[in-house]
């Protein structure tokens, strides 16, 4: 059985800084280059560094930095590996980067991509887990085909990151792309024997999706429920006029005028009211401020009867941030498709004649609780109604520097998404739900 790799195939460099126990650490390895050799039988990865001697006799003449056995940790080569090299390749980030390069090395040697991944990650290639997912997404395809991340096939395989998350029992967040459905104008109906008008129809929350992405639940998730309240003033004069108008509308003009007359008669019997009316006429004659004149003359102001009143509901916003680092060529392709999924899904849709723009697709967002591998709405995290994706930002250099794999794919990507629900949360939405609800 062969050993995959050579000094000229898939070389790489150590990043200038890397994560060690949650803190950025300088690698101090300069411009040293490395490459990997993969034993197809033992699955051991050997890390080499090119030397002048190796250029003459091949890999055997190059410096051996260390090895990573199957399912093991980095073992430095005594007398060869430097302290900084040992520290980096022993770190979780260092071992992950080496394994990613080893997968690419095997693929460039002609090994099937799935078999190459199984060779390096033997315990993470089993399918299953999340409903409808597999550990290996379908290969990239041209837009409009059934394998495209956004298409009209509701049975297309979901995109998952990590690609093997389906083999775990980890709780996940699921984004389902939905074709926008307008709420409409509603219809006439009856309630309690009386005719009613329903303003706005009902969207079908269970309509089939046209694409799905499943990701680990990120840190910092939250929701904020709020209502719009505001102060309002209604002094005695305005209240009298309002009561008269309301009575006139509900009981007839005569009853309204009678109500206004009664209020006026009652007001003339109150000396304070007389003074308020006098100041109002004085202000009208002078073009001044009624409240200021009354305050100067009597040291009082009209009681504004201020009250906090409900003005309406609000729409809840949601923000998510995901950082994705590819561990294999397959996972790199999946990350690219996930980014494309959200970018294309939130974009306006041109009509065939270009005369109109259709509303972009919307998203269903679910936190999935997976005890024993089951998939159900998480009862202890607030649910989310159908949302529009309003902002989508991709950071192509979240590590702070430009770095790519040999095929040009970025080492890491960071997605920042801002959603807003299409409709408010109402009291009735909590009926029949366990846990927190919304």
matplotlib code that plots the C-alpha trace (Angstrom):
import matplotlib.pyplot as plt

x = [0.0, 1.4, 2.3, 0.5, 2.2, 5.5, 7.6, 6.1, 2.5, 0.3, 3.0, 1.8, 3.0, 2.1, -0.1, 1.6, -0.7, -2.9, -5.3, -4.0, -6.3, -8.5, -5.6, -3.8, -0.2, 2.6, 4.0, 7.5, 8.1, 9.0, 8.5, 9.2, 7.3, 5.9, 4.2, 2.5, 3.0, 0.1, 0.5, -2.4, -2.2, -1.4, -3.1, -0.2, 0.6, 4.2, 5.0, 8.1, 10.0, 11.8, 15.7, 18.4, 19.3, 15.7, 15.8, 18.5, 17.3, 13.6, 11.5, 13.9, 16.4, 14.0, 13.7, 11.0, 9.2, 7.0, 4.0, 0.4, -0.8, -4.3, -6.6, -3.5, -1.8, 1.3, 4.7, 7.7, 10.8, 13.5, 16.4, 14.5, 11.3, 11.8, 10.0, 7.7, 6.9, 6.1, 3.8, 1.9, 1.5, 0.4, -2.3, -5.9, -5.7, -2.3, -3.5, -6.7, -4.8, -2.3, -5.2, -6.9, -3.8, -3.4, -6.9, -6.0, -2.7, -4.5, -7.0, -4.2, -2.7, -5.9, -7.8, -11.6, -12.5, -14.8, -12.3, -9.6, -11.6, -12.3, -8.6, -7.8, -11.0, -12.0, -14.5, -16.4, -17.7, -20.8, -24.2, -27.4, -28.6, -30.4, -33.5, -32.9, -29.1, -26.1, -22.5, -21.4, -23.3, -24.0, -21.4, -21.6, -23.9, -24.9, -27.6, -31.1, -30.4, -31.6, -28.3, -28.2, -28.6, -31.7, -34.0, -37.6, -36.8, -38.0, -36.4, -32.9, -30.3, -29.7, -26.4, -24.7, -21.6, -19.7, -20.6, -20.6, -22.9, -25.6, -23.7, -23.8, -26.6, -25.6, -28.5, -28.6, -30.2, -32.1, -32.7, -35.3, -35.8, -39.4, -41.0, -42.6, -46.3, -48.2, -50.7, -53.4, -56.3, -58.3, -62.1, -65.5, -66.6, -68.9, -68.2, -70.9, -73.6, -72.0, -70.2, -66.4, -63.6, -60.3, -57.5, -54.6, -54.7, -52.7, -49.4, -49.0, -46.1, -45.9, -45.4, -42.5, -39.1, -36.9, -33.6, -32.2, -29.0, -28.2, -25.5, -24.4, -26.2, -23.9, -23.1, -24.8, -28.3, -31.1, -34.5, -36.3, -40.0, -41.3, -44.4, -44.7, -46.2, -46.3, -47.5, -50.7, -52.5, -56.2, -57.1, -60.7, -61.7, -60.4, -62.1, -65.5, -65.2, -64.2, -67.1, -69.5, -68.2, -68.2, -71.8, -72.8, -71.4, -72.8, -76.1, -76.9, -76.0, -78.7, -77.3, -73.8, -74.9, -76.8, -73.6, -71.6, -74.1, -74.2, -70.4, -70.4, -73.1, -71.1, -67.9, -69.5, -70.3, -66.6, -64.7, -61.4, -62.8, -64.0, -60.5, -59.1, -61.6, -60.7, -57.0, -57.8, -59.6, -56.9, -54.2, -56.3, -56.6, -52.9, -51.6, -49.9, -49.5, -52.7, -50.8, -48.3, -51.0, -52.9, -49.8, -48.8, -52.4, -53.3, -50.2, -51.7, -51.8, -54.6, -54.3, -53.1, -54.4, -51.2, -51.3, -49.2, -51.1, -50.5, -49.6, -49.0, -46.7, -43.2, -41.3, -38.5, -35.0, -32.6, -28.8, -26.5, -22.8, -21.2, -17.5, -16.7, -13.3, -13.0, -11.5, -11.6, -12.1, -15.7, -16.4, -14.9, -17.3, -20.2, -19.2, -19.2, -22.6, -24.0, -22.8, -24.4, -27.6, -28.1, -26.9, -29.1, -32.0, -32.3, -32.0, -35.0, -36.4, -36.9, -40.0, -39.6, -40.3, -38.0, -41.0, -41.5, -39.4, -40.8, -40.3, -37.2, -37.6, -38.1, -36.7, -38.0, -35.6, -35.8, -33.7, -33.7, -33.4, -32.0, -32.2, -31.3, -31.0, -34.6, -35.4, -37.9, -38.4, -36.3, -38.8, -36.3, -35.3, -37.8, -39.3, -39.0, -41.7, -41.0, -38.3, -36.8, -33.0, -32.3, -28.5, -25.9, -22.2, -19.3, -15.9, -13.4, -10.4, -11.8, -8.3, -7.0, -4.9, -5.4, -4.8, -6.0, -5.6, -3.8, -7.0, -7.8, -10.5, -10.2, -9.0, -12.0, -15.3, -17.5, -21.2, -23.1, -26.9, -29.7, -33.3, -36.6, -39.9, -42.7, -45.4, -45.6, -46.0, -49.5, -51.0, -52.8, -49.5, -48.6, -51.7, -50.8, -47.0, -44.8, -41.8, -41.0, -43.0, -41.9]
y = [0.0, 3.5, 6.5, 9.6, 12.9, 14.4, 17.5, 19.3, 18.4, 20.6, 22.5, 24.8, 27.3, 27.8, 30.9, 33.8, 33.5, 30.6, 29.9, 28.2, 27.7, 30.6, 33.1, 34.1, 32.9, 33.9, 30.9, 32.4, 29.9, 32.5, 31.4, 27.7, 25.4, 22.0, 19.1, 15.9, 12.2, 9.8, 6.1, 4.4, 1.4, 2.8, 6.1, 7.9, 11.4, 12.5, 16.2, 17.1, 20.3, 20.7, 21.0, 21.3, 17.7, 16.7, 18.5, 16.0, 12.6, 13.3, 13.2, 10.9, 13.8, 16.3, 17.2, 15.2, 17.4, 14.7, 12.4, 12.1, 8.5, 7.4, 8.9, 10.1, 13.4, 14.9, 13.3, 15.5, 14.1, 14.3, 16.5, 17.8, 19.6, 23.0, 24.2, 26.5, 23.8, 21.3, 23.8, 24.6, 21.1, 19.8, 22.5, 21.6, 24.2, 22.9, 19.2, 20.2, 22.2, 19.3, 16.8, 19.1, 19.3, 15.5, 15.0, 17.3, 15.5, 12.1, 13.6, 15.0, 11.5, 10.2, 9.1, 9.6, 12.7, 10.7, 7.9, 10.5, 12.0, 8.6, 7.9, 11.0, 11.2, 7.6, 8.2, 11.2, 9.9, 8.0, 9.4, 10.0, 11.9, 15.1, 14.3, 14.4, 15.0, 13.0, 13.5, 14.3, 16.9, 16.5, 17.8, 21.3, 21.6, 24.3, 26.7, 25.5, 21.8, 19.6, 19.7, 23.5, 25.0, 27.0, 25.2, 24.0, 20.5, 20.4, 17.0, 18.2, 17.1, 19.8, 21.5, 20.9, 22.3, 20.5, 17.9, 15.1, 16.9, 14.4, 11.6, 13.4, 14.2, 17.8, 20.4, 22.4, 25.4, 24.8, 27.4, 26.5, 28.7, 29.4, 31.0, 34.2, 34.1, 37.4, 37.8, 39.3, 41.5, 38.9, 38.2, 38.8, 36.4, 36.0, 35.8, 35.5, 36.1, 39.4, 40.1, 40.6, 41.7, 39.8, 42.2, 40.1, 36.4, 33.5, 32.3, 28.5, 27.9, 24.3, 24.8, 22.9, 24.6, 25.0, 24.5, 23.8, 24.6, 23.0, 24.5, 24.2, 26.6, 29.6, 31.4, 34.6, 33.7, 35.8, 37.2, 40.5, 40.8, 44.4, 46.4, 50.1, 52.3, 56.1, 59.0, 60.7, 63.9, 64.7, 67.8, 68.6, 70.7, 68.1, 65.4, 67.2, 67.7, 64.1, 62.8, 65.0, 63.7, 60.1, 60.4, 62.1, 59.3, 56.4, 58.0, 60.7, 64.4, 65.6, 63.5, 64.8, 68.4, 67.8, 66.2, 69.2, 71.6, 69.8, 69.9, 73.7, 74.3, 72.3, 74.2, 77.7, 76.8, 76.2, 79.4, 77.8, 76.7, 80.3, 81.5, 78.9, 79.9, 83.6, 82.8, 80.9, 83.9, 86.2, 84.0, 83.9, 87.6, 88.2, 85.2, 84.0, 80.7, 79.7, 77.7, 80.4, 83.1, 80.9, 80.1, 83.8, 84.8, 82.0, 80.1, 76.9, 74.9, 72.7, 69.1, 67.3, 63.9, 62.2, 58.5, 55.7, 54.1, 51.1, 52.1, 48.7, 45.6, 45.5, 43.1, 41.1, 41.2, 38.2, 38.2, 35.2, 34.9, 31.7, 31.0, 28.1, 26.5, 23.7, 20.4, 18.8, 19.6, 18.4, 20.6, 23.6, 23.1, 22.9, 26.1, 27.9, 26.5, 27.6, 31.2, 31.1, 29.7, 32.8, 35.4, 34.1, 33.4, 37.0, 38.6, 40.1, 38.1, 39.7, 39.0, 37.5, 40.9, 42.8, 45.1, 44.0, 42.7, 39.9, 39.7, 37.7, 34.3, 34.1, 31.8, 29.5, 29.2, 26.4, 25.4, 21.6, 19.7, 16.2, 13.9, 10.4, 11.6, 12.9, 16.2, 18.5, 22.2, 23.2, 23.8, 25.8, 28.4, 30.8, 29.9, 32.2, 33.1, 33.2, 35.8, 38.0, 38.1, 41.8, 41.9, 39.3, 40.0, 37.7, 38.2, 36.4, 36.9, 36.3, 35.2, 38.7, 37.9, 36.7, 32.9, 30.3, 26.6, 25.5, 25.5, 29.1, 28.4, 30.7, 29.1, 30.4, 32.3, 34.2, 34.9, 37.6, 37.5, 39.9, 38.6, 40.2, 38.4, 39.0, 39.5, 40.3, 37.8, 37.7, 36.4, 33.6, 32.3, 30.7, 28.5, 24.8, 25.3, 23.8, 25.5, 29.1, 29.5, 32.6]
z = [0.0, -0.9, 1.1, -0.2, -0.6, -1.6, -0.9, -4.0, -3.3, -1.1, 1.0, 3.8, 6.3, 10.0, 10.6, 12.3, 15.3, 16.5, 19.3, 22.4, 25.4, 24.1, 23.7, 20.5, 20.5, 18.0, 16.2, 15.6, 12.8, 10.2, 6.6, 7.2, 4.8, 5.6, 3.9, 4.9, 4.1, 4.8, 5.4, 3.7, 6.0, 9.5, 8.7, 10.4, 9.2, 9.0, 9.0, 7.0, 6.2, 2.9, 3.0, 0.5, 0.9, 0.3, -3.1, -4.1, -2.6, -2.0, 1.1, 2.9, 3.0, 4.4, 8.1, 10.0, 12.4, 13.9, 13.4, 14.2, 14.7, 13.9, 16.5, 18.4, 19.2, 17.7, 18.6, 17.9, 16.4, 19.0, 18.1, 15.1, 16.1, 17.6, 20.7, 18.8, 16.3, 19.0, 20.7, 17.5, 16.2, 19.7, 19.8, 18.7, 15.9, 14.7, 14.6, 12.8, 10.1, 9.6, 9.2, 6.7, 4.6, 4.9, 3.4, 0.5, 0.1, -0.2, -2.7, -4.9, -4.9, -6.6, -3.5, -3.7, -1.6, 0.7, 1.2, 1.8, 4.6, 6.1, 6.0, 8.2, 10.2, 10.6, 13.4, 11.9, 8.5, 9.6, 8.4, 10.2, 13.3, 12.3, 10.3, 6.6, 6.9, 5.9, 6.9, 3.4, 1.4, -2.2, -4.6, -6.0, -9.0, -11.5, -10.3, -11.0, -10.6, -7.8, -6.0, -6.0, -2.5, -3.6, -5.9, -6.2, -4.9, -1.3, -0.8, -1.5, 1.2, 3.8, 4.0, 7.4, 9.1, 10.5, 7.8, 10.4, 12.9, 12.0, 13.6, 17.0, 19.5, 19.6, 19.7, 16.4, 14.8, 11.6, 8.9, 6.3, 3.2, 2.4, -0.6, 0.5, 1.0, 1.2, 4.0, 1.8, 2.8, 4.8, 4.3, 5.8, 8.5, 11.5, 15.2, 17.9, 15.2, 14.1, 10.9, 11.2, 8.9, 9.2, 8.2, 6.8, 6.0, 7.5, 6.2, 6.2, 8.7, 7.6, 3.9, 2.4, 2.3, -0.7, 1.1, 4.5, 6.5, 9.8, 12.1, 15.7, 18.1, 18.5, 21.6, 22.6, 21.5, 22.9, 22.2, 23.3, 23.5, 23.7, 23.1, 22.0, 24.8, 24.9, 27.0, 26.0, 27.3, 27.4, 29.4, 30.6, 27.5, 25.0, 27.1, 27.0, 23.2, 22.7, 24.9, 22.9, 19.6, 20.7, 21.9, 18.7, 16.6, 18.7, 19.8, 17.3, 16.8, 19.2, 22.1, 21.3, 21.4, 24.7, 26.1, 25.1, 26.6, 29.9, 30.1, 29.4, 32.0, 34.6, 33.7, 34.2, 37.8, 38.6, 39.2, 38.3, 35.0, 34.3, 34.8, 32.5, 29.8, 30.4, 29.9, 26.8, 25.2, 26.4, 24.7, 21.5, 21.4, 22.1, 20.1, 23.2, 25.1, 27.0, 29.6, 30.2, 30.7, 33.1, 35.1, 35.4, 36.3, 38.7, 39.4, 37.9, 34.7, 33.3, 34.4, 31.2, 32.6, 31.3, 30.9, 29.4, 26.6, 24.4, 20.9, 19.3, 19.1, 17.8, 15.6, 17.2, 15.7, 15.9, 15.3, 14.8, 14.2, 12.9, 12.4, 10.0, 9.3, 6.8, 7.9, 4.5, 0.8, 1.1, 4.1, 2.3, -0.6, 1.9, 3.6, 0.3, -0.5, 2.9, 2.3, -1.1, 0.4, 2.6, 0.1, -2.7, -0.4, 0.8, -2.6, -4.4, -7.3, -10.8, -12.7, -16.2, -17.8, -15.3, -14.7, -11.1, -8.2, -6.1, -2.4, -1.4, 0.2, 3.9, 6.6, 9.3, 12.2, 14.7, 17.7, 17.7, 21.0, 20.3, 23.3, 22.2, 18.6, 18.4, 16.7, 18.3, 19.0, 22.0, 24.8, 26.9, 24.2, 22.8, 19.5, 16.4, 13.9, 10.2, 9.5, 6.8, 6.5, 6.4, 6.7, 5.9, 6.4, 5.6, 7.1, 4.9, 7.3, 10.8, 12.0, 11.4, 8.3, 4.7, 4.6, 2.1, 1.5, -1.7, -3.7, -2.8, -0.2, 2.8, 6.1, 7.9, 7.2, 9.6, 8.9, 10.7, 10.1, 11.2, 11.0, 11.8, 12.3, 9.8, 12.4, 16.1, 18.9, 20.3, 23.5, 21.7, 20.2, 23.5, 23.6, 23.4, 23.7, 26.4, 27.9, 27.2, 24.0, 22.1]

ax = plt.figure().add_subplot(projection="3d")
ax.plot(x, y, z, "-o")
ax.set_aspect("equal")
plt.show()
